[in-house]
Amino acid sequence: MSGLELVLLGDGRMATAVERAADAGGHAIVGRLGRGALQDPERLAAALRGADAAIDFTHADQVGRSVAAATTAGVPLVVGTTGWDPDTVELGAVQEAGGGLVHGPNFSLGVQVFLALARKAARLVDAVQGYDVHLHETHHRFKADHPSGTAVRTAEVLVEELREKRRWVLGPGPKDGPVEEDVLYVTSSRVGHVPGSHVVGLEGRYDRLELRHDARGREGFAQGAVRAAAWIQGRSGVFTFEEVVADLLEGRS
């Protein structure tokens, strides 16, 4: 595909990383909108018109405005912002208007492999029994949401596959008394400048298995977002980044 003309929503460090990834992929950034433009729906929609796609790395309470503006402008949107609930945003309007949107808690291709491995690992220990599973994630001290969107998705995957786990909760367990055996416990750390680390621990009586993903920087997330912007061209509907990666792996993109 020839180079795309992209608009970036947000003026933080992730937007800068996306700009570098777009340039490396032969795409042009034709607009980069900061907080002032993002607050005005009409101004935002006008700024998006004519672009091939928009990429949103802003904050949770902005996503609804971004989706509405992209739908009005008829521009596909990639939402890499975390901490927002898709049920609180009018995503149905995107489909009704024939638009396209890709969203996900993490746009790293490596994280998608991590999720697939976590699902497989959960199935294996569930079959042999005798292992308890937990999840810990670490991010930089400036990240507002916790647990991370990636941790939430990982926890969902694990609960889906582990018959002994009925739900997941944030925290190391109750202050007093034993932990609940049917709960998957998810813990978080916010420290320093860590780009992102997720660890699934599978604790057995006689041994311990560990599945880990460590981001080396923001570049992996940025590359995935640009790949998603290219993938959504000519498509309509609301997709997750997991669906995009599955399609890429099958060579259908």
Backbone bond lengths (Angstrom), bond angles and torsions (degrees), N, CA, C in turn:
res aa  C-N    CA-C-N  psi(-1)  N-CA   C-N-CA  omega(-1)  CA-C   N-CA-C  phi
1 M - - - 1.467 - - 1.522 109.68 -
2 S 1.348 115.73 139.22 1.453 119.79 177.05 1.517 109.83 -68.72
3 G 1.335 115.24 167.90 1.449 119.86 -175.92 1.517 113.40 -59.60
4 L 1.322 115.22 142.24 1.458 121.89 179.21 1.517 110.53 -94.71
5 E 1.323 115.47 156.15 1.455 121.82 170.67 1.522 107.47 -103.39
6 L 1.331 115.96 114.88 1.456 122.20 -171.55 1.515 111.81 -116.27
7 V 1.328 114.86 146.70 1.467 121.68 171.87 1.518 107.81 -112.51
8 L 1.319 116.70 131.77 1.460 122.02 178.34 1.523 109.75 -99.68
9 L 1.313 116.15 129.72 1.459 121.84 175.16 1.518 107.34 -102.60
10 G 1.328 115.43 116.94 1.453 120.84 -175.43 1.511 110.79 116.28
11 D 1.318 116.05 149.72 1.458 119.87 -178.53 1.526 111.66 -129.10
12 G 1.334 115.73 26.06 1.456 120.57 -179.94 1.513 112.70 -92.20
13 R 1.329 114.88 -164.40 1.460 120.62 -176.42 1.522 112.90 -67.78
14 M 1.325 117.32 -33.35 1.460 118.79 177.86 1.518 110.83 -67.20
15 A 1.313 117.50 -38.81 1.463 119.90 178.03 1.523 110.78 -61.59
16 T 1.313 116.86 -39.47 1.470 120.97 177.31 1.515 110.74 -63.23
17 A 1.341 117.06 -41.55 1.459 120.81 178.13 1.524 111.06 -64.76
18 V 1.330 117.50 -39.52 1.461 121.29 177.83 1.520 110.41 -64.48
19 E 1.318 116.32 -39.75 1.463 120.17 178.89 1.525 110.86 -60.11
20 R 1.328 116.73 -42.72 1.465 120.43 178.19 1.530 111.28 -65.97
21 A 1.335 116.59 -41.30 1.459 120.69 179.84 1.527 110.93 -65.43
22 A 1.329 116.63 -39.61 1.460 120.53 178.94 1.523 110.36 -64.12
23 D 1.308 116.49 -44.62 1.461 120.59 179.27 1.532 110.71 -61.22
24 A 1.325 116.61 -42.49 1.468 120.32 179.81 1.518 111.47 -65.04
25 G 1.342 117.28 -27.75 1.452 121.24 179.83 1.516 114.13 -90.55
26 G 1.326 117.01 4.88 1.455 120.27 178.46 1.514 114.62 82.45
27 H 1.333 117.12 19.61 1.464 121.54 179.58 1.528 110.36 -104.18
28 A 1.324 115.70 158.58 1.462 120.72 -177.73 1.522 110.54 -111.24
29 I 1.317 116.64 135.33 1.465 121.63 172.44 1.522 107.46 -90.80
30 V 1.332 116.73 112.95 1.462 121.20 -176.48 1.523 111.98 -100.75
31 G 1.317 116.86 -1.54 1.457 120.31 177.58 1.515 110.21 -169.83
32 R 1.327 115.58 144.47 1.465 121.24 176.12 1.514 106.73 -140.03
33 L 1.328 115.89 110.25 1.449 121.26 -169.54 1.517 111.30 -103.61
34 G 1.319 115.57 128.24 1.456 122.12 176.97 1.512 111.43 -95.29
35 R 1.323 115.47 -168.87 1.460 121.88 -170.80 1.527 112.93 -56.82
36 G 1.310 119.04 -42.05 1.459 120.55 -176.91 1.517 112.68 -58.59
37 A 1.318 117.41 -49.08 1.466 121.47 -179.21 1.518 111.43 -68.68
38 L 1.319 117.12 -32.08 1.454 120.91 -176.63 1.520 112.77 -69.35
39 Q 1.307 117.60 -24.54 1.466 121.03 -176.78 1.523 113.08 -79.08
40 D 1.322 117.68 -16.68 1.465 122.40 -175.73 1.527 108.92 -106.91
41 P 1.342 119.17 105.36 1.464 121.65 -176.21 1.522 114.01 -56.11
42 E 1.336 117.52 -42.08 1.462 120.28 -178.39 1.521 110.97 -68.14
43 R 1.317 116.66 -43.01 1.463 120.97 178.76 1.525 110.20 -64.91
44 L 1.317 116.58 -38.62 1.459 121.03 179.92 1.521 110.67 -65.89
45 A 1.333 117.72 -46.98 1.467 120.97 179.52 1.522 110.69 -61.40
46 A 1.333 116.57 -41.43 1.465 120.24 179.72 1.526 111.48 -62.91
47 A 1.329 117.00 -37.58 1.456 121.01 -179.15 1.525 112.15 -70.63
48 L 1.329 116.65 -22.85 1.467 120.25 -178.73 1.519 113.19 -85.81
49 R 1.306 117.67 -25.97 1.466 120.85 -174.24 1.535 111.54 -58.34
50 G 1.322 114.05 133.64 1.460 120.44 178.15 1.514 113.89 93.71
51 A 1.334 117.92 -14.17 1.467 120.65 178.58 1.523 109.47 -78.81
52 D 1.324 116.14 157.99 1.468 120.74 176.32 1.524 111.30 -79.07
53 A 1.326 117.03 -29.37 1.467 121.26 178.64 1.518 108.78 -168.13
54 A 1.329 114.96 160.54 1.458 121.89 173.78 1.522 108.35 -121.91
55 I 1.310 116.20 147.15 1.461 122.08 179.55 1.521 108.35 -123.60
56 D 1.325 116.34 122.81 1.463 122.74 -174.56 1.526 110.93 -107.27
57 F 1.321 116.17 114.44 1.455 123.26 167.74 1.523 106.68 -128.24
58 T 1.333 115.32 76.11 1.464 120.44 -175.89 1.525 109.68 -115.08
59 H 1.327 117.05 -110.99 1.453 121.68 178.71 1.523 107.81 -147.65
60 A 1.320 116.36 164.02 1.456 121.16 -168.73 1.523 113.54 -57.29
61 D 1.328 118.17 -40.36 1.464 118.97 -175.41 1.526 113.19 -79.68
62 Q 1.330 117.37 -0.42 1.461 121.25 176.98 1.522 111.81 -93.86
63 V 1.320 117.83 -22.86 1.470 121.10 -169.77 1.520 112.52 -57.19
64 G 1.317 118.36 -41.69 1.456 120.52 -179.97 1.524 112.22 -58.25
65 R 1.329 116.64 -42.88 1.471 120.43 178.85 1.528 110.71 -66.99
66 S 1.316 116.66 -38.77 1.469 120.36 179.53 1.521 110.82 -63.43
67 V 1.333 115.83 -44.91 1.468 120.24 179.97 1.523 110.68 -62.92
68 A 1.330 116.90 -44.51 1.465 120.49 -179.45 1.519 111.19 -63.22
69 A 1.336 117.09 -42.91 1.459 120.72 -178.58 1.519 111.36 -67.32
70 A 1.328 117.46 -42.18 1.466 120.59 179.59 1.521 110.64 -64.92
71 T 1.328 116.93 -37.91 1.461 120.68 178.33 1.525 110.26 -65.18
72 T 1.329 116.79 -43.92 1.462 121.37 178.13 1.529 111.35 -62.03
73 A 1.321 116.26 -40.47 1.461 121.08 -177.48 1.521 112.77 -80.23
74 G 1.332 117.77 -12.77 1.463 120.83 -178.34 1.516 112.76 71.30
75 V 1.338 115.85 35.57 1.463 121.65 -176.77 1.522 109.77 -117.46
76 P 1.328 118.46 129.47 1.472 120.22 176.52 1.525 110.62 -59.95
77 L 1.342 115.68 147.55 1.458 120.82 -175.96 1.520 110.59 -128.91
78 V 1.316 115.04 135.75 1.465 122.23 172.31 1.522 106.99 -111.24
79 V 1.341 116.96 120.97 1.464 121.20 -177.64 1.523 109.12 -108.65
80 G 1.336 115.28 107.46 1.453 120.62 177.18 1.510 112.59 -100.61
81 T 1.315 117.52 -2.64 1.462 122.19 177.95 1.524 109.85 -63.91
82 T 1.326 116.80 139.78 1.457 120.51 179.12 1.526 110.54 -110.43
83 G 1.318 115.47 169.93 1.456 121.06 176.88 1.513 114.71 86.42
84 W 1.346 118.53 4.79 1.452 120.64 178.01 1.524 109.38 -107.82
85 D 1.301 116.42 155.12 1.456 122.70 -178.30 1.528 109.09 -103.38
86 P 1.337 118.45 116.19 1.474 120.24 179.76 1.520 113.41 -55.61
87 D 1.324 117.44 -25.00 1.467 119.63 179.60 1.519 112.64 -71.49
88 T 1.324 117.33 -14.38 1.468 120.21 -178.41 1.528 112.30 -97.52
89 V 1.313 117.54 0.47 1.467 121.99 -178.42 1.526 108.94 -117.66
90 E 1.331 116.71 142.52 1.459 121.66 -177.17 1.525 111.60 -75.92
91 L 1.334 115.77 69.73 1.467 119.50 179.66 1.531 111.50 -71.71
92 G 1.326 116.22 -24.64 1.460 119.00 178.32 1.514 112.32 -61.05
93 A 1.337 116.97 -29.84 1.459 120.48 179.39 1.525 111.38 -65.20
94 V 1.333 116.94 -29.97 1.466 120.86 177.64 1.525 109.42 -63.11
95 Q 1.325 116.94 -47.78 1.455 120.76 -179.87 1.518 111.91 -65.67
96 E 1.334 116.22 -41.67 1.464 120.04 -179.98 1.517 111.80 -61.66
97 A 1.342 116.14 -33.43 1.463 120.31 -179.14 1.531 112.24 -87.22
98 G 1.335 117.22 -1.11 1.462 119.99 -178.69 1.513 113.34 75.70
99 G 1.336 116.17 19.94 1.461 120.04 -179.51 1.513 111.93 -86.23
100 G 1.339 115.12 -179.95 1.452 120.69 -179.76 1.513 111.04 -130.91
101 L 1.325 116.33 140.88 1.455 121.05 -179.95 1.524 109.61 -148.52
102 V 1.326 115.40 137.80 1.456 121.87 173.48 1.524 107.80 -121.77
103 H 1.328 116.99 131.14 1.465 119.93 177.40 1.521 109.49 -137.08
104 G 1.298 115.88 161.73 1.456 120.67 178.34 1.507 110.80 179.57
105 P 1.323 117.05 156.65 1.456 120.03 179.86 1.514 113.50 -73.69
106 N 1.336 116.17 -17.09 1.466 119.79 -176.82 1.522 108.91 -157.72
107 F 1.319 116.92 127.52 1.452 121.35 -177.03 1.530 112.81 -101.17
108 S 1.313 116.72 18.37 1.459 120.83 175.03 1.524 109.72 -80.82
109 L 1.327 116.76 129.26 1.456 120.34 175.96 1.529 110.16 -63.21
110 G 1.336 116.47 -36.30 1.452 120.48 178.42 1.517 112.58 -63.33
111 V 1.330 117.04 -36.24 1.459 120.58 178.46 1.528 110.45 -65.50
112 Q 1.318 116.97 -36.09 1.461 119.09 177.54 1.523 111.15 -64.15
113 V 1.330 116.61 -37.62 1.466 120.24 174.05 1.532 109.41 -64.69
114 F 1.330 116.58 -42.42 1.466 122.48 177.96 1.533 110.87 -56.91
115 L 1.326 117.54 -44.83 1.456 121.31 179.80 1.530 111.28 -63.60
116 A 1.336 115.74 -40.52 1.461 118.96 178.41 1.526 110.92 -64.94
117 L 1.331 117.04 -40.17 1.459 121.04 177.44 1.524 111.72 -66.97
118 A 1.347 116.42 -38.40 1.458 120.04 178.11 1.523 110.57 -62.33
119 R 1.314 117.05 -41.00 1.465 120.78 178.48 1.535 110.34 -62.79
120 K 1.326 116.07 -45.63 1.463 120.17 -179.67 1.527 110.84 -65.17
121 A 1.332 117.06 -42.76 1.461 120.85 179.94 1.530 110.74 -62.23
122 A 1.329 116.78 -40.98 1.460 120.55 179.10 1.527 110.99 -62.62
123 R 1.310 116.28 -41.32 1.464 119.53 178.79 1.534 110.99 -63.39
124 L 1.327 116.54 -39.95 1.461 120.68 -178.10 1.525 111.71 -66.67
125 V 1.343 117.48 -49.15 1.466 118.88 -178.55 1.520 110.91 -71.14
126 D 1.319 117.06 -26.40 1.451 119.85 175.63 1.527 109.94 -66.51
127 A 1.329 115.60 -35.73 1.465 120.22 -179.11 1.529 112.01 -71.81
128 V 1.335 116.74 -42.37 1.468 119.33 -177.47 1.521 111.87 -83.22
129 Q 1.337 117.16 -22.31 1.468 124.46 178.42 1.538 111.34 66.84
130 G 1.310 114.79 167.98 1.451 120.53 176.53 1.519 115.34 90.30
131 Y 1.338 117.92 6.97 1.466 121.19 179.53 1.523 110.02 -119.09
132 D 1.318 115.58 138.48 1.459 121.44 172.84 1.527 107.10 -105.04
133 V 1.300 116.58 145.49 1.470 121.18 -172.35 1.524 109.65 -122.04
134 H 1.308 116.03 139.31 1.464 121.21 175.04 1.515 109.00 -143.35
135 L 1.325 116.52 170.60 1.463 122.07 -174.75 1.526 109.88 -140.51
136 H 1.325 115.79 134.50 1.467 120.47 175.34 1.522 109.15 -131.37
137 E 1.332 115.97 138.28 1.469 120.56 176.63 1.519 110.32 -128.91
138 T 1.338 115.79 146.69 1.464 122.56 179.29 1.523 108.91 -130.56
139 H 1.324 116.28 134.63 1.458 122.28 175.45 1.533 109.68 -140.24
140 H 1.318 114.55 171.81 1.460 121.36 179.13 1.527 110.73 -62.29
141 R 1.292 115.58 157.41 1.464 121.50 -172.92 1.529 113.22 -69.11
142 F 1.334 117.84 -10.31 1.462 121.10 -177.92 1.529 112.45 -91.42
143 K 1.329 117.37 -7.82 1.469 120.26 -178.46 1.523 109.51 -73.28
144 A 1.330 116.44 125.06 1.465 120.24 -171.80 1.517 113.11 -81.80
145 D 1.322 118.39 -37.24 1.457 119.88 -175.10 1.522 111.26 -89.39
146 H 1.317 115.33 142.74 1.454 120.47 173.83 1.525 108.79 -153.55
147 P 1.327 116.95 135.44 1.460 125.35 0.09 1.525 111.06 -68.87
148 S 1.303 116.24 168.24 1.452 120.87 179.47 1.524 110.51 -66.18
149 G 1.322 115.58 160.00 1.465 119.42 176.25 1.520 111.68 -59.88
150 T 1.330 116.62 -36.22 1.462 120.54 178.51 1.523 110.57 -65.48
151 A 1.336 116.97 -39.79 1.465 120.26 177.75 1.525 110.36 -64.60
152 V 1.314 116.92 -40.76 1.464 120.07 178.39 1.523 110.13 -60.37
153 R 1.328 116.27 -47.16 1.474 119.39 -179.39 1.524 111.11 -64.83
154 T 1.326 116.94 -40.53 1.464 120.28 178.39 1.520 110.58 -62.45
155 A 1.331 116.65 -43.69 1.463 120.77 178.60 1.525 110.74 -61.11
156 E 1.326 116.73 -41.31 1.470 120.42 178.62 1.522 110.72 -61.06
157 V 1.338 116.10 -43.90 1.467 121.12 179.56 1.526 110.42 -61.36
158 L 1.322 116.54 -44.87 1.462 120.54 -178.55 1.533 111.59 -64.40
159 V 1.330 116.94 -44.15 1.461 120.37 179.73 1.526 110.70 -63.83
160 E 1.319 116.61 -35.52 1.464 120.43 177.98 1.528 111.88 -60.74
161 E 1.332 116.61 -32.86 1.464 120.73 -172.70 1.524 114.44 -100.74
162 L 1.326 118.25 -18.35 1.463 121.46 -176.30 1.531 109.84 -98.88
163 R 1.309 116.40 113.05 1.465 120.28 -176.14 1.523 112.27 -65.33
164 E 1.329 117.98 -27.35 1.456 120.73 -177.30 1.528 112.84 -84.74
165 K 1.334 117.48 -7.75 1.462 120.60 179.79 1.526 109.58 -107.01
166 R 1.323 115.32 120.39 1.467 120.28 -178.60 1.522 112.47 -93.58
167 R 1.326 116.45 -26.41 1.459 120.58 -176.75 1.527 108.65 -161.31
168 W 1.345 115.15 170.70 1.464 119.72 174.52 1.526 108.49 -121.68
169 V 1.321 115.11 152.13 1.460 120.32 176.24 1.525 108.97 -137.32
170 L 1.322 114.98 154.32 1.455 120.79 176.35 1.522 109.59 -85.55
171 G 1.308 116.15 127.16 1.452 120.31 177.03 1.518 112.07 127.73
172 P 1.323 116.68 161.52 1.465 121.01 -176.83 1.514 113.90 -77.66
173 G 1.330 117.53 -7.86 1.451 120.45 -178.25 1.512 110.71 129.98
174 P 1.323 117.25 178.35 1.471 120.51 -178.65 1.520 111.50 -64.09
175 K 1.317 115.92 151.96 1.464 120.89 -179.78 1.521 111.56 -63.24
176 D 1.307 115.56 -37.90 1.465 120.90 178.99 1.523 109.15 -128.53
177 G 1.329 115.05 147.82 1.454 119.94 175.75 1.513 112.50 87.29
178 P 1.311 117.27 174.49 1.468 121.82 -177.86 1.519 112.04 -73.15
179 V 1.329 115.14 158.99 1.460 120.03 175.67 1.526 109.44 -75.17
180 E 1.321 115.80 161.40 1.460 120.80 177.12 1.527 108.88 -83.30
181 E 1.312 117.05 125.76 1.457 121.20 -174.27 1.524 113.03 -67.52
182 D 1.328 117.31 -25.44 1.465 118.96 -177.67 1.525 112.40 -93.12
183 V 1.333 117.04 13.24 1.464 121.88 -180.00 1.524 110.06 -109.86
184 L 1.318 116.67 134.67 1.459 122.84 170.16 1.523 107.56 -91.11
185 Y 1.305 117.46 118.64 1.461 121.23 -177.10 1.530 110.56 -92.02
186 V 1.319 114.87 131.46 1.465 123.11 -179.86 1.518 108.38 -118.11
187 T 1.315 117.53 126.20 1.459 121.33 179.63 1.524 110.52 -119.88
188 S 1.325 115.68 155.33 1.462 122.00 -175.85 1.524 110.80 -132.99
189 S 1.332 115.32 148.08 1.460 122.68 170.62 1.516 108.22 -129.02
190 R 1.318 116.55 141.38 1.459 122.63 173.98 1.519 106.78 -123.65
191 V 1.315 116.40 110.13 1.460 119.82 -172.80 1.525 110.73 -154.48
192 G 1.303 116.07 139.90 1.464 121.96 171.87 1.509 113.60 55.23
193 H 1.329 115.24 -134.77 1.464 121.80 -174.68 1.527 111.80 -124.12
194 V 1.328 117.12 31.18 1.465 121.78 -177.70 1.533 109.73 -64.47
195 P 1.350 119.09 122.18 1.467 120.39 179.71 1.523 112.85 -63.98
196 G 1.323 116.00 -35.53 1.457 119.22 179.73 1.515 111.45 161.09
197 S 1.327 116.82 130.52 1.458 122.11 177.70 1.515 109.09 -141.38
198 H 1.328 117.22 133.46 1.458 122.65 179.13 1.522 108.93 -132.14
199 V 1.323 115.99 130.55 1.463 121.60 -176.82 1.522 109.37 -130.46
200 V 1.326 116.00 123.70 1.459 122.23 171.72 1.522 107.02 -100.79
201 G 1.329 116.42 119.27 1.464 121.36 177.16 1.511 110.71 -102.59
202 L 1.325 116.41 131.41 1.456 122.35 178.38 1.526 106.61 -116.92
203 E 1.315 114.97 101.43 1.456 121.83 -169.11 1.530 111.36 -98.14
204 G 1.340 115.87 114.90 1.452 121.06 175.87 1.512 110.98 -106.55
205 R 1.300 115.82 171.34 1.460 119.72 179.37 1.527 111.31 -68.12
206 Y 1.330 116.28 -33.56 1.459 120.29 -173.15 1.529 113.80 -110.59
207 D 1.312 117.16 -11.52 1.459 119.77 179.90 1.522 109.96 -160.24
208 R 1.322 114.49 173.33 1.467 121.13 -179.26 1.510 109.10 -134.95
209 L 1.306 116.96 134.11 1.466 122.80 174.09 1.523 107.95 -111.63
210 E 1.330 115.96 148.93 1.461 120.03 -179.52 1.520 110.01 -139.90
211 L 1.314 115.29 134.51 1.461 122.66 174.95 1.519 107.16 -118.14
212 R 1.327 117.46 126.31 1.464 120.39 -170.05 1.530 111.52 -137.44
213 H 1.325 114.65 140.51 1.462 120.97 170.75 1.523 108.57 -128.14
214 D 1.314 116.39 125.47 1.462 122.62 176.37 1.521 109.21 -120.22
215 A 1.308 116.07 120.67 1.470 119.69 174.96 1.526 108.71 -76.81
216 R 1.314 116.50 138.24 1.469 120.96 178.25 1.525 111.60 -89.85
217 G 1.312 116.72 -10.49 1.453 121.29 -179.07 1.514 109.65 169.80
218 R 1.318 116.99 -171.93 1.458 121.94 -177.73 1.520 112.79 -83.90
219 E 1.320 117.12 -10.51 1.458 120.55 -173.29 1.532 112.73 -61.07
220 G 1.339 116.70 -36.78 1.459 119.73 179.91 1.515 112.35 -64.74
221 F 1.337 117.15 -39.94 1.461 120.98 177.41 1.528 110.42 -66.04
222 A 1.329 115.79 -40.83 1.464 120.85 -178.62 1.523 110.95 -65.13
223 Q 1.321 116.50 -43.57 1.465 120.11 179.27 1.524 110.89 -60.89
224 G 1.329 116.45 -42.60 1.453 119.76 179.45 1.515 112.13 -63.41
225 A 1.325 117.65 -38.87 1.461 120.90 179.67 1.525 111.06 -64.95
226 V 1.324 116.42 -40.27 1.464 119.90 178.19 1.524 110.29 -66.77
227 R 1.339 116.74 -40.89 1.470 119.87 176.67 1.531 110.37 -60.59
228 A 1.331 117.01 -39.27 1.461 120.60 178.94 1.523 111.26 -65.49
229 A 1.343 116.98 -38.17 1.472 120.63 178.58 1.519 110.88 -63.02
230 A 1.329 116.81 -35.78 1.463 120.26 176.89 1.527 110.71 -72.44
231 W 1.324 116.19 -39.41 1.464 121.04 -177.47 1.527 112.36 -64.72
232 I 1.335 118.18 -37.04 1.456 121.78 -173.89 1.525 112.42 -74.82
233 Q 1.319 117.82 -10.71 1.466 120.28 -179.98 1.534 110.63 -60.26
234 G 1.331 115.74 127.13 1.461 120.87 178.66 1.515 114.42 80.67
235 R 1.331 117.32 1.53 1.458 120.82 179.31 1.532 109.63 -110.23
236 S 1.316 115.93 152.37 1.458 120.91 175.05 1.520 108.73 -127.66
237 G 1.335 115.26 145.99 1.452 120.84 -179.08 1.507 111.25 125.17
238 V 1.316 115.72 176.88 1.462 122.68 179.27 1.523 108.02 -108.84
239 F 1.318 116.35 123.09 1.458 122.28 -175.16 1.525 110.53 -125.94
240 T 1.322 115.89 153.77 1.456 120.78 170.50 1.522 109.08 -93.98
241 F 1.334 115.94 158.83 1.455 119.06 177.77 1.530 110.75 -65.87
242 E 1.329 117.73 -26.72 1.465 120.23 174.90 1.523 110.12 -59.65
243 E 1.323 117.82 -39.94 1.466 121.39 178.17 1.523 111.06 -66.69
244 V 1.324 116.90 -38.59 1.460 120.89 178.28 1.524 110.06 -61.08
245 V 1.339 116.67 -48.55 1.464 120.73 -177.90 1.522 110.72 -64.88
246 A 1.343 117.57 -40.74 1.460 120.31 177.62 1.508 110.04 -58.73
247 D 1.319 116.76 -40.88 1.465 121.41 179.65 1.526 110.57 -66.85
248 L 1.333 116.94 -42.77 1.468 120.88 179.04 1.520 110.70 -62.47
249 L 1.325 116.97 -41.32 1.460 120.64 -178.51 1.522 112.07 -66.57
250 E 1.313 115.58 -29.62 1.466 119.68 179.18 1.522 111.89 -86.60
251 G 1.336 116.70 -1.76 1.456 120.45 174.88 1.504 114.38 73.84
252 R 1.341 116.65 25.73 1.462 119.12 -178.26 1.513 113.10 -98.47
253 S 1.367 117.04 -0.52 1.458 118.77 -175.67 1.511 111.27 -75.91
